[in-house]
Amino acid sequence: MTHATPRTGMDRRSFLSLAGLALAGTATGAVTGALAGCAGTGATAGRDNTADDGLPVTSLTWWSNHPGSSKDHELELIRRWEAHRPDVRINLVDAGKDYSEVANKLNAALTGTEVPDVVVLSDVWWYNFALNNQITPVSEIVDKAGIDPSTYVASLYEDYRIGDRYFAFPYARSTPLFYYNKESWERAGLPDRGPESWEEMARWGQALREQNPRQRPLGWYNAAHNLSWTFAGPLWTMGGAYSHGWELRLTSPETLAAVRWFQEATDPEAGWSSIATDLAVDFSSGRCASGVLSTGDLSGIDKQARFEYGTAPLPNPRGEGGCPTGGAGLAIPRNLPEKRKIAAAQFIDFITNKENTAYWSRNVGYMPVRTTAVEDPEQQEFMARNPNFRTAVDQLAHTRSQDNVRVALPGADPRIGGSLEMVATGRRDVEAVMGNLNNIMSRIYENQVKPLI
C-alpha cells in the first residue's frame, strides 16, 4: 500500500521505530500516541471553503509525489489537458517524496484553507480521509462532470467504495508481479516461467542457492516499502488473511502458519529468500535472482537490467485470488466549491482516459485503469512488443481487494510490515509478535474506526 513502486512512506529506520513503538505499547494511550501523525485521524474535516465566488475556474492545483518517478510524464498529461482545455491551467505541486508525505501534508492543510483540488492518495491513506468526511464522494459528481465511471476497470474503481459511494478515481494502480532473471533460471535448470505455488518456489529457491551461493534466490520488499502489501499474496494462497471484513485474522492458525513459512524462507542459514534494502536495485543489478515487485518497478527495471528477465503472475493455486491490488488514486478534497470539484473531476477523467492511461502505463509501468485502453493501437503494439508489461493486465482476473485491516486502520501498514520484519530478520517468536500485533490493531479498530462506520 512506494522507488519505482508505490511506497507508503518514511525511511526504513523511522518506519521500524514506529512499528517497534506500536508493538511495545500495551495501553490505549500508547497506541493513540503513536498515531498522532497519521492522516485522517483528527476529528475536524477542515474549514469550510465551499463558498462560490461567482468566477469561472481558471486553474487547478494538483498535489503529487510523482509515483514511479513520473513527474515528466505528469507534466505531459498536463500539457495534453491544457491543449484540450486551455481555459483551465494546472499547477503541479511536489507534495512529498512518497505517499506518506503527501497524506501528512494534506492532513495539515485540511485545518486551513489552502487545499489542493486534486491529490494523490495511496491504498493505505484514502480510507481514513473518506471516513473522516475529508474527501469528496466522486460518485456524487460524476454525472455533473459528464464522466462514465463504468469505463474504469471495475476491480480498481471498486477499491474506492464505502457502502454505495466511491471516493477516488484509479490512477497509478499496480499489482505485485513475480520478476525472475532468465539467465539465473537457465543456469539452475528451471523452466522459463514463474512458480505455480510458493511451495514450488521454495524448491526452486534451494536449487538457485546451490547453483550460485552469492546470489540471493528471491528478494522481498522491506517493512518500510510494501512488505505487508506483497506478503498478502502468499498469505492468501496459504489460507491466511490479515482480516475478513472487520474480523481480525492475524492470529488464525492459517495466518500463523504462513508467517512461520516466511520466517523459514528468510532464515539466514537454511532459507532461500531475504529482505532487501532496495529490491528494485538488487534485482536489476543481479544480486537477487527473483523478487516480488510492483508493476510500478517495470519501467525502471527495464532500463537498468543488463540481463533478460521475465514477469509472471503471483502463484494462485487455490484459485481464490493470489494477488492484491495496490497503488494510488486521485481524490478531491471535500470542502471546495462544487464548480471546482466538477472541474477537478473532469481533469482526472481526461488524464486517465483511454489514450492517456495507455501513455502513462507504457512510460511508467502502472496498469491502464480504463477497460477501453486495450483498444488503443499504440497500447496494442506496445503490449505485443513487451510481454512483461502485459502480465499485470492478464493477472487482473486473479486479483483480490486488500484486507480491511491493512488499508483501513490508521498505521496498519508499518505495524504489519514491521511485525513481518521482526520475525524474519529479528527471528522473533511468531506467535508472540502476531499476538501483540493483533491486540494493538484490535484496539485501534475499536477506538478509532468502529465509532465512525
N, C-alpha and C positions, 0 to 999 in steps of 0.2 A: 503497500500500500507503500530511483532515485533512482556526473557519470551519465552514460547514455540511457540508463534505466530510470524509471520514475522513483526517485529517492524520497523517503519520508522524513528526512531531516536530521540535523545536528551531527557533529562528528562522532566517531566511534567511542572516544573516551567519555564525552559528556553523555552519550546515549547509554552506555553501560553504567555510568554513575547514577543516572535516573532510574534505570532498571534495578540496580542494586539498592537504591534508597527505597524504592517501592517494595521490593521483595523482603527488605529488612523490617519494614514497618508493620505493626500489628494493630495499631489503633486507627480508627476512622480519621482522626486528625492528621496522622502521618500520611495517609493516602491523599486526602484533600490538599494537604500542603504541597505534595509533590506535583499536584495537578494545577497549581496556581497559574502556570504559564500556558496551559493548554487552551486551544481555540474553542470558542463556543461554550465555555463553562460558566461565563458570567450570567447574571440574571437579567442584565439590560439588553435590549435589542438595538441599542443605539438611539441617537437623537433623531427626531422626525425631520426629514429633509425632503418631504414629498410635495411641497408647495409648487404649483405650476406658475412660472413667471411670465407665461404667455409668449415667450420667444421660441423660435424653432431650435431644434437640436442641431448644432453645427459641429460638435466634436464629442468624442467619447474617449474615456481613459481605460486602458486595458492593463491590468497587473498580471505579470507572468514571471516565472522563473526560467522560461525558455526550456521546457523539458527536452531532454536528449540533445542539448547544445544546439537549440533550434532557432536562435534569435534571427539569423539571416533569413531563415525560411518564414518566420513570423512577419518579418518586415516585407517579404514578398507577398504574403497573404494580404497585408495592409495595402500594399501598392495596388493589388488587384481590386480590393474593395474600393479604394479611392478613385480608381478609374471607373468603377461601376457606379459609385455614389460620391461624386466629388463634393457634394454639399455637406458631407459628414466626415470630418478628419478624425484620425485615430492617433492617440498619444500612447505609445507603448512604454510602460514603466518597468524597469528592473526591480521587481518587488522582493527579491531574495534569491539566494543561490539554490534553494531547494523548496519543496512543498511546505515544509515546516515553517520556514521563514516567511513565506507568503501568508500562510494561515495566521501566524502570530502578528504580522503587520496588519492584516485585515481585522483581527480581533481588537487591536489597539485603536484602529481607525474608526471602528463602529461606535465608539464613545463620543466621536466628534462629527464633523460634517464633511470632511474630505475623504470620501469613499470612492472607490473606482466604480465604473459602470459595468465592467466585466472583470472577473477574477478567476485564475486557475486554482482549482481545489482538487486535491487528490482523493483517492478512495478512502483514506482514513481521516479525512478532515471535513468533507462536505456535510456529513450526517449531523454533527453537533451544531453546525451553523443553522441547518434546517430545523433541528429540534428546538433551538432557541429562537426561532422565528426571525432569523437574521438574513436569510437569502430568499429570493422570490420563488414561489412555486411557478416554474416556467410554463406548466400546463395551463395556468390561468391566463397567459398572454399569447400563446401560440396562434390562436385564431385571429387576434387583433393584429399580430405581426405577419400574418399570411404564411405561416410555417406548417408544413405537413410532417409531424414527427414520426409518422409511420414509415418514412424512408430511412430512418436510423436503424441500424442493426438492433433488433429487438432486445437481445440479451444485454447489450451495452446501455441502451436507454433505460431498461428496467432497473438497472443498478441504482438509479437515482430516484426510485419511487418509495414513498412512505404513504401507506394507505392508497388513496386514489389520486395522489398528487405527485408530480415529478419536479425535482429541484435543481436540475442542471442538464446540460447537453453534453454528450460524449465529445471528446476532443483528442487528447493524447492517450489513447487507450491501448492497453497492452495485455499480453499474457506471458507467463513463463514459457520458454521453449527449452528443449534439450539440444545443446550445441556439442558437437564432437569433432575432434581432429581426425580427419580421414587417414592421414599418414600413420598416426598412432594406432588407429583401429586396424589398419592393414598389417602393421608390424606384429600386433598381438593376435592376428588371425581371427579377428571378429568380423561379422557380417556388416555390410555397409548400410546400417540403419541404427535407429535408436533402440533402447531396450524396450521389451514388451511388458516388463514388470520390474519393480525395484529389486526383487529377489534375483532376477536375471542380471541386473546392473551390478549387484554385489558380486556375482560370479565373474562378470567381465572386469570389475574393478581389480580383483585379485590377479587376473591374467595380465592386465595392463601394468600393475605394480611389479609383477615378476619380470615383464619384458623390459621395463625401464624404471628402475627404483628411484631415479632422480626426478621423474615427472609424476606429479600427483594425478591419480586416475580421474578424480572428479572434484570440482570445487563448488562450494556453496557461498552465497552472499553472507556477509556478517550481520550482526544484530542491528546495526545502525542503517543498513542498506538492504532491507527487504527480506531478511531470513524468514521472518514469520509468514510473509506472503508466499514465497516459493516452497516452504515446507508444507503448506496446506495441501499441495498435490499428493505427495507420498502419504501424508496423514490420512487423507480421504480414502485413498486406494487400500489402506490397511484397516479401514473400518472406523477410524477415529474422526474427531472433529474438535474444533475449539468450542463450538456450541451448536445446538439445534434450536433455531429460533432464539429465544432468550434463555433456554436451558443450557447452563454451562456443562461442557463435556471434557473439561481439562484434566479430570482425574478418572475418566471412564477407563475400564480395562483396555479397550482398543487404543485409546489415545496414549496411555502409559506404555503400551507395547510398542507403538510407533516411535515414541520418544526414546525408548530403550534401544530400538533399532538404529536410530540416528546416533545415539551415543556410541554404539558399537561400530557404526560405519565411520565415525570420526576418531576412533581410537588411534593415538599416535603410533602405536606399535603394530596392532593387528588390523586396523581399519584400512579403508581404501578411498576415503574422501577426507576433505579438510575445509575449514572455513577460511576464506580468502580476505585479505585486506582490500583489494580491488579486483574482483573476479573478472571483469571485462579485460583488464590489463593482463592478468595472469593467463587467461585463455588465449588472448591474441598473441602473447609472447611465447606460447608453448609451454608455460610452466604447469598448466593443467591440460590433461588430455580431453576433458569434457567439463561441462558445467550446466547448471540450471540458471539461465539468464533471461532477462526480459526481451521481448521483441524490440524494445527501445534501444537495445545494445547492437542491433543488427547493423546499422549504418556505420558505427564506429569500428566494429569488428571487421566488417567488410573492407574497410580502408586500412586497418592495421595488421591483420593477419597475413603472414607470408607463407601460408600453407592452405591447402584445400580443406574446407570444413563443411560440415553438413548440419542441418537442423532437423529435428523430429518432434512430433507431439510428445508430451509427457505420458508416461505409461498410464493406461486406464483399463486394467484387466477386469475390474468389476462392472464396467460399462455404465457407471453412475456419475461420470464427470470427474476426471482426474486432474483438472487444471483450473485454477482460479482466474477470473478476470481481474484487471487492475488498471493502474494509470490514473489519469486526471480528466476532469470535465471542466466546463466553463459555466460559472454561476453569475447571477446578477443580484447585488445587494437588495434587501427588501425596501429600505427607506429611501427610495428615489422617486421622482415624479414618474407617472405612468408612461409619459411620452419617451422618457429616457430608457425605461425598461423595454419598451417596444423597439426603439432604435437599437439597443444593445442586442436584443434577441435577433433582430434582422442581420446585424453584423455577424453574430455567431452562426446563424443559419448559412450565411454566404461563405464564410471561411471553412465551413465543414460540408459544403455541398459536394456533389459528385466529383467535379473536376479538382476542387481544392483539397478534399480529403485524400484523393488519389495522389496529388502532388506531394502533400505532406507525408503520406506513407512511403512513397518512393524515396524521398530525400532524408527522412528522419528515422523511419523504421517502425513507427507505430502503425496499428491496424487502420485501414479505412473504416470510417464509422457509418457510412451510408451503404445500404444494400445496392444502390444504383452504381456504386464505384466500379463494380465489375464490368459495367457497360462501357467504361471509358477506354477508348482504343489505346491510349498510352499506357494505361494500367494493365491492360491485357497483354500488351507486348512486353512490358516490364516483368510481369509475373512469369511469362514464358521463358524469359532470359535469366531470371533469378528465382529458382525454385525455393531457395532458403527463405525468401520473403513471403512465399505463398503458404508456408507451413502454418503460420498463425491464423490465416483465413480458413484453411481447411480444418484447423483444430477448434474453431468456434463452436462447432456442434458438440464438442466434448467438454466445454467449459461449464463452470458452476459458479453461481454467485457466492461471494465470500461469506464466511460465518459472521453473524452479528457481533460477536464478542470482539473480533479483530477490528472491524471497521466502524463500529458504532459506540464503543465505550471509550471515553477520553483516556489517552495514554496507553491504550492496549497494545499498540504495535511495539513500542520499546520494551514493554514488560514481557510480552510473549517472546520476542526475539532475544531479549536478554536472558530469559529463562532457558531457551534452547542453547544459547552460547554457554551458559553456566554448566549445563550437563555435558556439552561437547568439549570445550576447551578447559573448563574448570573441573570436569569429571565429578561434578556434584551428584548426590543421590537423586535419582529421577523422581521417586515418589515424594520426597521432601520438597524439592523445588516446585513441582507441579501442584502439590497441595497448597503451598504458600501462595503461588500464583492464583489458584482457584479462589482462595479466601479473599485476596485483595480485589480480584475482578468482581466477585460477588458483592462486596461492599460498595464498589464504585457503581455497579448497576443499581443496587437498592437505594443509594443515597443521591445519585446524580442523574440517572436516566429513567428509572421506573416512574418517579413522580411526574415526568413530562410526557409519557407515552400513554 
